[in-house]
Amino acid sequence: MLKWLKVLIAVGVLGSLLLTAIVYGVLSLSLPALDGRGYSNALEAPTKLSRDTLGHAVISAQNRTDAAFVMGYAHGQDRFFQMDLLRRNAAGELSELFGEAAIPLDKSMRFHQFRQRSEQIVAAMTPQERQLLETYAQGVNEGRIQSGMPSFEYVLLSADAKPWQPADSLLVIYSMYLDLQSATFRRDKTLIHIAALYGQDMVNFILQPSRFQAALDGSQLNRPALNIPTLPAVDKLGAVQHIEPEPLYGSNNWAVTGDLTHSGAAMVSDDMHLGLNVPSIWYRAQLNYRSQSGEAVQVTGVSLPGVPAIVVGSNDHIAWGFTNGYLDTADWVELTVNDKVAPVTETIQLPNEQTHHYELLISEFGPVKSFNGKQYALQWVAHQPYAVNLNLLKFETSHSVEQALSVASNIGIPVQNLMVVDRQGNAAWQPTGALPARVFPNDLAVPSSRAEEAHWKVNEIQRPYVLNPTSGKLWTANARVMSALDHRRFGDGGYALGARAQQIRDRLLAQQQFTEADFNTLQLDNEALFLKPWHGLLTRTLNAAQSRGEDHKQALAYLQDWQACACSESVGYTLVRAFRSQVIDIVFAQVEQRLKSHDETLRHLTRYFEPALWQLLDQQPRSWLGDHASWPELLVQAHVLSKQSLRAQYGPQMANWQWGVVNALTVQHPFSKQMPILSRFLDMPTVPGFGDKFMPAVQGREFGASQRFIAQPGHLNNAVMTVAGGQSGHPLSPYYRSGFKAYAEGKLTPLLPSDVAHTIELLPRQIK
């Protein structure tokens, strides 16, 4: 028996090794080439695709169209599956890869008709723009098939990769609209329900302005004295459910003029906050080509695979970065029986050539959704033809802040806070991207008779801006930065609370000279200024409970040593953070449960809660207590429940509840989330948490700064671009995890590429 057992073990080990060898061999066959020579009929002149030790793509071409081909080739080699998911997500075509389970998601995306809109925009482009997209698409397709084997994702899915089309590049931009702006119309939908269930007073109570305001002109929104709405009595509340806040896709950026740097050039910082996955959303690239006027152009930064543009970067004359603008770019239009609604049949492709059909309702104002017992049409800037274009490419040849601002209003991307600086020392802020010219933004539904349909069809050109402020300092962090007067015109599309912006502003105002290292220190600032009042409240609550005979000595000891930062080793920070979250869940439990009965939730509004919360804590109204006898009891219960949750997830020992463990950065591949066995092969190393939401160092378990960029034009040898992941999406590539370690450790990775390690020559086919 022992002999047979040894034989079986040996066979099992050999079988495992053989399977590993087969998998490794198949994966190796799909690795893209890094050196060699290729030919294409899409090219006009010889080009080169080089890569440095990080895999940074260095593209050399004679013109911008050829540069687009090579950029597509690099994207197709390294990131095609990621690009495929982005286009399918926006178009509502994921079911063709993942089957019936993806139908609900596809339906929610088909609601916006982005496939049709993309194709219409491409058809209306100038011949030059269309040629650039067509050439880029050909580069993508030739780069993808260069290895001769499909990537492992398609092997696992038993699916074929479809060729890239020009309209797919626009779908990738639409995918960013979905990430960055869908919270705006979801927010409004929740507010419509709240108004119907509780009245306008509850809407005003939740949306009241906070003390955290950091507008560039110092203006304040009035904070009127509001009465706390009385909640109706209920017999018995159900179990308190966690209200998971919606991710705040946003960013930080700031700039100083040349008066505040040693070089005399202005300096910009930008870190875009997004969901963190494998591979990273950004792809490092440098484009070298000649403009139509014959000028040599070199632009370095990060690109979005699927789009032939540098999104954030510098051409050594200017440098620019973005944060999500959160202006009001969407309205729900309440339809009447007189408004025409027409059905459209949608067909969703499934694997094995199967299909799923359903009907979508369309009105003159936009696609139609039924909720709250009524029909509403969605007016959203993303549905307009000006929402997407290629005007971002004009930054590549801009020589000054003034030139950049002259094109910023006509760039077709989700509205962003543009921060742009130049080597002459100028710095400016302006909202860029698509903005409707409609005059009256709305939080609640708009009657169809007042829908301003004509104004929605026009992109707003007149926009506020700030150029070279007296202080020499500019900042944005997803909260309001425009004046209170301009705010009335452009509205609130889901602004951040403002604590982060205020902390950045105050750090900048406290200093008069800056270097790249100073900016990086601010990017990594994790001081918990926002949570200090909550720390005080929890400490007072537990001291009072301790005096009544309850035992909270251990928690109080950790609170005393909490370090006032989202530091990895801090247990006290974890306790304060969990306490605030639990207070929200308990206090708003009745409202949340009533909304849930209408298939709605408060998660789209949690960023507004702070002023309402403190008003409740100060005035302690009886109707908001739920099943609790008193507010002190509610607060103690919040602490107890938060400890129970932490104990269930991280074990009984409070010493193990360090913030670095609770908020560990866990950057995963989409496949490993579904198949954990793949995690060790596909995921980035888990990193102790080092930041949080309401501070410059934004970081969650799967969310945070997707890159960190710092640059002074004219002095790019000191510029920084640190990216949250490697260049390649292939797990056997040397560039799969390159750069992630430096990102996780907060180190400065140079913007400019290092020495070339590999080069592919790509030549016109006729040269062959």
Protein Blocks (a to p, Z undefined) as FASTA:
>chain_A
ZZmmmmmmmmmmmmmmmmmmmmmmmmmmmpccfbdcdddfkbfbdcdddddfkopacddd
fbfklmmmmmmmmmmmmmmmmmmmmmmmmnopmmmmnommlmmmmmmmmmnommmmmmmm
mmmpcfklmmmmmmmmmmmmmmmmmnopacfklmmnopacddddfklmmmmmmmmmmmmm
mmmmmmmmmmmmmmmmnojklmmmmmpccfbdcbfklpacdddddddddddddfbdcddd
dddddddddbddddddfklcfnopacdddddddddddddfbdcdddddddfkopacdddd
dddehiacdfbdcehlaccddddfkiafbdcddddfklccdddddddddehhiacddddd
ddfkbccddeehiacddddfklpmklpccklmmmmmpcbfklmmmmmmmcccdddddddd
dfkopacdddedjddfbfbdcfbdcdfklnommmmmpccfbdcddehifkopacdehiaf
bdfklmmmnopahiafhlmmmmmmmmmmmpcbdcfklmmmmmmpccffklmmmmmmmmmm
mmmmmmnopacklmmmmmmmnoopacfklmklmmmmmmmmmmmmmmmmmmmmmmmmnopa
fklmmmmmmmmmmmmmmnopaklnomafbfklmmmmmmmmmmmmmmmmnojblklmcfkl
mmoccdddfklmmmmmlmmmmmccddddfbdfkbfblcdfkbccfbdcdddehilmlpcc
ddebdfbfcfkbcklmgojlmmmnopacdfbacddfbdcddddfklZZ
